[in-house]
Amino acid sequence: MDSFWTTYRVPLVIVALALVALSMSVFVVNEEEQVVIIRTGEPVRTINTEDNAYGPGLWLKFPLVESVRRIEKRVLDLEMTDEEVLSNDQQRLLVNAYARYKIIDPIRMVERAGTTEGVTTALEPILNSALRQELGRRTFAAMLTAERGNALENVRQNLDREARQYGAEVIDVQIKRTDLPAGRPLQSAFERMESDREREARAIRAQGSRDARIIRADADAEAARIYAESFGKDAGFYDFYRAMQSYDETFRDARQGEELGESSIILSPDNEYLRQFRGRR
């Protein structure tokens, strides 16, 4: 064994050094990541990015001189916890939102932020500020309508404009939840909303009542006109019709009294009021 080591010592050392150098030079790039090669602190080239032809696989670098910075190629999330925002109608809202972004310029990202965590840290206050500014222009009720989509698109554009400085592109911004703060402000908001709905209901009922009176008056006028035209053609029939209406109104109380056993009415057949019962002469 000693003779073997003595004989092949130099080749073995060379092979060992070659294997160590190879292990320090070879690296694997996965499909879901992009790589920036850094030489003496400066980015020199990229692998598996959208703008070059170098895809995932086995790659080499200069050992000790170059280092590998791995960056997510997938879509990343930017979460914003409950933040208090003041709406245009002075409602204090608790907003929980998130944004989705991806790294499109890894070299700029390395130069400006260093890592994806650095990008997230830089974009969080920008997302917060953009949401405050955009939601502050709108009422709480507007955030429950289609206008909410326009507001979020404006937030996305503002956030994307800032994210480009860090080599990122903002794909989407969404609001998970928008709530009123618990406690007295929430109760006050509910009371204000309830009073607003009651005021609207009173206005609608008043409008409906006014319209009903107008319609009823128009209908009565039209009925009176039709009656007048009809009765004008036959005065005798008009006299008979009015007498029948009078009888019905007069004897109604008497009929009800008989049903209750309380009262009755007695008239002579020769009474002038009952002339229609005697027929026409």
RANOR-V129645 format. One record per residue. RES is the residue in one small letter. OMEGA is omega in degrees with one decimal (999 if undefined). Layout:
((RES;OMEGA) (RES;OMEGA))
This chain:
((m;177.9) (d;179.5) (s;178.0) (f;179.2) (w;180.0) (t;-177.1) (t;-172.2) (y;-176.4) (r;-177.2) (v;177.5) (p;-179.2) (l;178.5) (v;179.4) (i;179.1) (v;179.2) (a;178.3) (l;178.6) (a;178.5) (l;177.9) (v;179.5) (a;179.1) (l;179.7) (s;178.6) (m;-177.4) (s;-174.7) (v;173.7) (f;-176.8) (v;176.8) (v;-180.0) (n;-177.0) (e;-173.8) (e;-179.6) (e;172.7) (q;-169.6) (v;172.8) (v;177.6) (i;-177.0) (i;178.7) (r;-178.9) (t;175.5) (g;-178.7) (e;175.3) (p;-177.3) (v;179.0) (r;-179.5) (t;179.2) (i;176.7) (n;172.7) (t;-176.1) (e;-174.5) (d;175.1) (n;-174.3) (a;-178.5) (y;-176.3) (g;-179.9) (p;179.6) (g;-179.0) (l;-176.7) (w;-178.3) (l;173.6) (k;176.8) (f;-179.2) (p;177.1) (l;-177.9) (v;-177.8) (e;175.4) (s;-175.8) (v;174.8) (r;-177.9) (r;-176.1) (i;179.1) (e;174.5) (k;-179.7) (r;178.8) (v;-177.9) (l;-179.2) (d;174.2) (l;-174.9) (e;173.8) (m;179.8) (t;-178.2) (d;178.2) (e;-179.6) (e;-178.2) (v;178.8) (l;-178.7) (s;-177.7) (n;177.8) (d;174.3) (q;174.7) (q;175.6) (r;-175.8) (l;170.9) (l;-173.7) (v;175.4) (n;-173.5) (a;175.7) (y;177.3) (a;175.3) (r;-179.8) (y;175.3) (k;-179.2) (i;-179.5) (i;178.6) (d;-174.3) (p;179.7) (i;177.6) (r;178.8) (m;179.2) (v;-178.0) (e;-173.8) (r;-173.2) (a;179.5) (g;-177.9) (t;176.3) (t;175.5) (e;176.3) (g;176.6) (v;179.1) (t;179.6) (t;-179.2) (a;-175.4) (l;-178.0) (e;179.2) (p;178.6) (i;176.4) (l;179.0) (n;-178.2) (s;-179.2) (a;178.3) (l;178.6) (r;-177.7) (q;-175.6) (e;-179.9) (l;177.7) (g;178.1) (r;-173.9) (r;179.1) (t;178.4) (f;179.9) (a;-179.4) (a;-179.9) (m;177.1) (l;-178.8) (t;179.9) (a;178.4) (e;178.7) (r;179.4) (g;178.0) (n;179.8) (a;-178.7) (l;176.9) (e;175.9) (n;177.4) (v;-179.7) (r;-179.3) (q;179.0) (n;179.7) (l;179.4) (d;179.3) (r;177.5) (e;-177.8) (a;179.5) (r;178.5) (q;179.7) (y;178.4) (g;-178.2) (a;176.5) (e;179.5) (v;-176.2) (i;-172.9) (d;173.0) (v;-178.9) (q;175.4) (i;177.1) (k;-172.7) (r;174.5) (t;-176.7) (d;170.7) (l;179.3) (p;178.7) (a;177.0) (g;-175.4) (r;177.9) (p;179.1) (l;179.3) (q;178.5) (s;178.9) (a;178.0) (f;179.6) (e;178.7) (r;177.7) (m;179.3) (e;178.6) (s;177.6) (d;179.3) (r;178.5) (e;178.3) (r;177.0) (e;179.6) (a;178.2) (r;178.7) (a;179.8) (i;179.1) (r;178.6) (a;178.0) (q;178.6) (g;178.8) (s;178.4) (r;179.0) (d;179.4) (a;178.7) (r;178.6) (i;-179.5) (i;179.8) (r;178.7) (a;178.1) (d;179.7) (a;178.2) (d;179.1) (a;178.6) (e;178.0) (a;178.7) (a;178.5) (r;179.9) (i;178.0) (y;-178.6) (a;178.3) (e;-178.4) (s;-176.7) (f;178.8) (g;179.7) (k;-178.5) (d;-177.9) (a;179.2) (g;178.2) (f;177.8) (y;179.0) (d;178.5) (f;-178.5) (y;-179.9) (r;177.1) (a;178.9) (m;176.3) (q;179.6) (s;178.5) (y;-178.8) (d;-179.2) (e;-176.8) (t;-174.4) (f;179.4) (r;179.8) (d;179.0) (a;178.4) (r;177.5) (q;177.9) (g;177.9) (e;179.3) (e;-179.3) (l;-179.0) (g;-173.6) (e;-174.1) (s;177.3) (s;179.4) (i;-178.4) (i;177.3) (l;177.3) (s;177.6) (p;-179.6) (d;-178.9) (n;-178.6) (e;-178.6) (y;-177.7) (l;-175.0) (r;-179.2) (q;177.7) (f;-179.8) (r;179.6) (g;-178.1) (r;176.4) (r;999))
